[in-house]
Amino acid sequence: MDNFYDTAIRMQKSSEILHNNGEFHNACYLAGYVVECYAKIIVGLTYGFVENELAKEFSHDLKKLSKELQYIMNDSQYSGYIIEMRVNFSSILLGNSKWNPIKRYISSSECWGQVDSNNFQGEIQFAMTILTQMRINGVILI
């Protein structure tokens, strides 16, 4: 069974290690999964989805997840934890350097570099801060 919170922690730690060792392409690749996990946790808790329903419904589609968070932003009991993804994760979601899991097959010299990785690291730290606050506040994360 998928566990998005544990996965977010694992991916963030691995992304940071890769970033700190100059492996920027792979650091960015893993960073996208942290944002995906953040969004899936919020959507899943709001709708009462189980993990496999989230994987089936949203796959790795950050654009679709962002739209869903926009839709539920004011009506979810978790609205205090919902952020505007296009603003707060702009490096990961927008522009030529945006995240897409298919980019794992692209030559690393053609895709994400140090600047991208720096930006991605800041954005996933923000996602992890929100998830940590949810845990501190007693929310059981999926």
Secondary structure as UniProt FT lines:
FT   HELIX           4..20
FT   TURN            21..22
FT   HELIX           24..47
FT   HELIX           51..58
FT   TURN            59..60
FT   HELIX           62..72
FT   TURN            73..75
FT   TURN            77..78
FT   HELIX           79..81
FT   HELIX           85..88
FT   HELIX           90..93
FT   TURN            96..97
FT   HELIX           101..105
FT   HELIX           108..110
FT   HELIX           114..136
FT   TURN            137..138
//
